[in-house]
Amino acid sequence: MKVERDILTKVDHLFIIQLRYSFQTKYRLYLVLDFVNGGHFSSLSIPHL
């Protein structure tokens, strides 16, 4: 997860959600991201059978 956090802190792109804050406990890494209303992108990208 550290790699994902590092990427999200450096990327500035229209289609990638902005990382606002991150913190870590002994067992978990928490990523605070922008909220995007409107559902899942996967429902648009996967053709319906």
C-alpha positions in Angstrom: 0.0 0.0 0.0 2.9 2.4 0.5 3.5 2.4 -3.3 -0.1 3.4 -3.9 0.1 6.2 -1.3 3.3 7.5 -2.9 1.8 7.5 -6.4 -1.4 9.2 -5.2 0.6 12.0 -3.5 2.4 12.8 -6.7 -0.2 12.3 -9.5 -2.3 15.3 -10.6 -4.8 14.0 -13.2 -8.5 14.6 -13.9 -9.4 10.9 -13.7 -7.4 10.0 -10.6 -8.9 10.8 -7.2 -6.8 13.2 -5.1 -5.2 11.9 -1.9 -5.9 14.4 0.9 -4.4 12.7 4.0 -3.0 9.3 5.1 -2.2 7.8 8.5 -1.1 4.4 9.7 -1.8 2.2 12.7 0.1 -0.9 13.7 -1.9 -3.1 11.3 -3.5 -0.7 8.8 -2.8 2.1 6.4 -5.7 4.6 6.0 -6.0 6.8 2.9 -8.4 9.8 2.9 -9.5 10.5 -0.6 -11.9 13.0 -2.3 -15.5 11.8 -2.4 -16.8 11.3 -5.9 -20.6 11.1 -6.2 -22.1 9.1 -9.0 -21.4 5.4 -8.5 -18.7 3.0 -9.6 -16.6 3.6 -12.6 -16.4 -0.1 -13.2 -20.1 -0.1 -14.1 -19.3 2.2 -17.0 -16.1 0.5 -18.2 -17.4 -3.1 -18.2 -19.8 -4.0 -21.0 -23.1 -5.4 -19.8 -23.9 -8.9 -21.1 
